[in-house]
Structures are given as C-alpha cells and as structure tokens.
C-alpha cells in the first residue's frame, strides 16, 4: 500500500517553485490581504462579546481571587480554596491594580471585567499570529492563511477568547511553545510550557506535543541521523523547504544540551508555581487536590454511561469549528484515506518530509487527546476542547487545499468551485453561530442581572444583613467584595426556611433567577411563618426579566420566636 502524498505546496522555497507539480495558483497579493482581513474579522467577532453583561461563574470566581491579591489582603490566596494554578488570578490582579482597585464600585468592577476580557482577546489574536508563523515554514503560505482563517472564525474561540477563563491563555502558551520548538529555541519553548503549566492543569497534555515538535525538527534538520542541524547556507535534498526552522548549529547546540535548556525553562516557571502552592499545604489542600475534589475524581467511563458521554463530546467537538466544517473535514480526510488505501496517490519527492511528519504528530496528539477525554469521566465541557481548535484548523486547511490542488491538476474546475462554495458556506454558518446569543458556549445570560442586584444590595442592605445564595454565590464574592455582609448558601427550601427562621431580627435578602419556580420555596417559608417580599427586579439586555431580589419577612399574623 502506497503512502498518501503530503499536500502539494507551491511556496516552500526557491526549489519548490522550480517543480512542475500542478497546484491551485493564487495571486501574490491575495494572501497578505487575506491575512489582514482575517485578523480584522477575528478581532471584530471577538470584541462583540467583550461587553456582554453576564459573568460565567468561573470568571466571577477568578476575578474575586484577583481582588484579594490586588488589595493585599491575601496575596498568596491562603484564605480561599483554590483549584487552579496562579497565572490568571495574578494577571487579573495586575489589571485591577493598574485600574486603581476600588472594588466598592460596581461600575469599576465591570471595567475590570472588560479589561480582563480584552486581554483574553489579545491572547486570541496573538494565537492567530503564532499559528501563521508555525504553519508557514512547514506547509506554505496558502495552508497557513487558510488555517488562520478557520481558527479566526471558530465559534468556540470567538466566544471563549473574550472571557476571564484560563483556556485562551493555555492555547496561546501552547502555540508559543510549538513555535519556539519549531525554531529550535529550547529556552523559550520551556518557558512557554511552564506558563501553560501555571495557567491550567491540562497543560500536561500539551507538553508531549511541544517536545515531539522539537525532536522532529532536530531530526529533520540533521537528516535523520541524530546530528546537529546543518549550518546556514548548506542544503541537501532532505532539507528542502525547511529553512528557518532552526537557527544554526552554533546556536542550537547538542540535542542533550537543548533538551536540558528546555527542561530548565519549564522548571523556572514550574518551581515558582510549586512554591506558591506549597504555602497552603499545612492548612489548605493543594490546588491539585482541590480540583480533584471539586471535579469528583477521574475514572474510566462505564458502559452504561458511554453513549451519553460520547454524545456530549460530539456536541462539544461540533462547536470547535462549527458542525459543517467538522463534517467537511471528516469527509475530505476520509476520501484521502480511501485514495491512499487504493494506491491512487504517491508521495511527491519534491515535497519536504517534515510536512508529513508534522501531520503525523498532529494526528497522534489529536487521537490521544480525544481518547483520553472520550474514555474517561472528563466532563464534556466546551472549554476543554479549545486546544483542539488550532489542530483542527491546520488539518482542515491541509485537507481542503490537498483536494483543491488535486482537482486543479485534473482540470476539474467545477469541482474546485464546488469545494470553495462548500467551505464558504460552512464558514458563514460558523460565523452566524458564533454571533448568535443562542449559542450554548459561554452562555452567561442567566447572570446578566447580577451587577444590578449587587448594586441594590450594596446601597440598601445594612452591614449585618444576611444574603442567601444558591446560584449567584461566586458572583457575590466578586460584586460584593469588601461589603460587610453575611453571605450564606442554602441547599433546599427547607434548609433556607430553617436558617431564615433563626435570623428574623436581621435583614434577609435572596435573589432568584426568573427561570426558577418559587412554589416549593414559598411553601417551606410559609410553614416557618415567613414570606418573600419583592425588593427589585433586574432585566436582560433585551428587557426580559432576569432575576428578582426578595426580602424574607415574617408572614402577617405569624408568631415569631424572640
């Protein structure tokens, strides 16, 4: 069985331009213009969501940690249970400090959210630039430009970039690590991996890919014999199209020395994270322990759970690029494999082997990542799939242009136009999905009214007031930060009634989302001689009811214990 040819490239260097392998030619000005348009479109789509009102609960939690750091009351976060590494809370704390750190103002807190989200957008746009720089030397400008377009228009990245979540930063460090490994910069690759480790635990899944790229480039530049990369100005057939991937022999050093530099770069950041975490070990759990406890542990998925688990992950994967583009990738990739199995395609000697090896590395990473998440109890949460977005984008760009070049070589221009139309339609669907308020990713509409609720509570509640929470607890920790209030969680209506009955001499407030039924709660409070009295209502941006703030009052005529 013959191997499937790598994607034909026409712009990998002077040697490749002299080859007569037919490809789909593009005007020289089109790629730079396309890149500029893609970046602008990606920025615009992300900026739409920067100013959404609602905060995801995790965003509110991380922002509340940042306030504790910024005001100096808990600089090492020793007074709260922490289940994440320190990078994001300290980044947000730095933003809060630059803004003046006045958490008693709801408007000021909302500005912190906005600037934090803008920082996430910056990370997302930097990721686009890194993907271009990563893909161009290996696959050529056409593939790089199309991959950047797919990533820029990915519904998942559009909605998660403008957030206070860790995942956009994890993807940024992942791509920086891959770029540095590809360029033979072990120190920078190690530091990027360390920053990923300081951002989220899932960085451990990315480290093998960065190491694999580093070893692949070294192997390729040494001609596959474990030698140093060739000096600048020397080329051989095995090195065609790979100029610029490693600096020079004098800079690159030996393989063992470079691996040591990579490790030291990683350790430089990892040791700081370890020291920070160790400060809580005598009386608080490590963030690793805390995340395991809150997550519920990790286990192999059971057979009865398998169908639902797979369905959940398929739904999440469809959000990465949008379902039409995902289906297009599966169909076109499947077609390539069929042609390879039938021996219809052969490897082109004019193309550098490194492109095919990069394909294999990406496919291996994708397979391992998916198997780990599909075979274990890792929850099908949308943000867990974000590191797959640049991988999907690269593979889809490779596959689309592989078929486009094949159709062009065969003179099948209608097939080329049909493929282009399918890609355009699927991309338009992705843009529409990302801009839709009904898109389930980062859907924070339930929490649109919390800032207004917090403003009312700050303005009207006495210092010793009790504020009950069940849905808005992490939001209150942020929006009511510094307020001298008694925040209490309640589990069931009976639990709330029991607590409220013992505090009848204090002001008691509770906010309920509009979607929640009050029937059981009203009945439980009535049995305790209490009733909910509306204080204020808050609305979504479209004017519909978001939540109602109630005061817990004695029921008229009911006796209360003194």
Protein Blocks (a to p, Z undefined) as FASTA:
>chain_A
ZZddddddfklbjklmmpccdcddddfklmmmmmmmmmmmmmmmmmmmmmpmbdcfklmm
mmmmmmmmmnopamnopmbccfbdfklmmmmmmmmmmnopaakbmklmmmmmmmmmmmmm
mmmmmmmmmmmmmmmmmnojklmmmmmmmmmmmmklmmmmmpcbfklmmmmmmmmmmmmm
mnopaklmmmmmmmmmmmomklmmmmmmmmmmmmmmmmmmnnonopacddehiacfklgo
ighkagbfmlnopfklmmmmmmmmmmmmmmmmmmmmmmmmmmpccfklmmmmmnnpaadd
dfklmmmmmmmmmmmmmmmnopklmmmmmmmmmmmmmmmmnopaccdfkbcfklmmmmmm
mmmmmmmmmmmmmmmmbdcdfklmmmmmmmmmmmmmmmmmmmmmmmmmnopaklmmmmmm
mmmmmmmmmmmmmmpmklmghpaklmmmmmmmmmmmmmmmcfkbccddfklmmmmmmmmg
oiacdddddfbfklmmmmmmmmmmbccdddddfklcfklmmmmmmmnopacddfbdcddf
kopafbdcddddddehiacdZZ
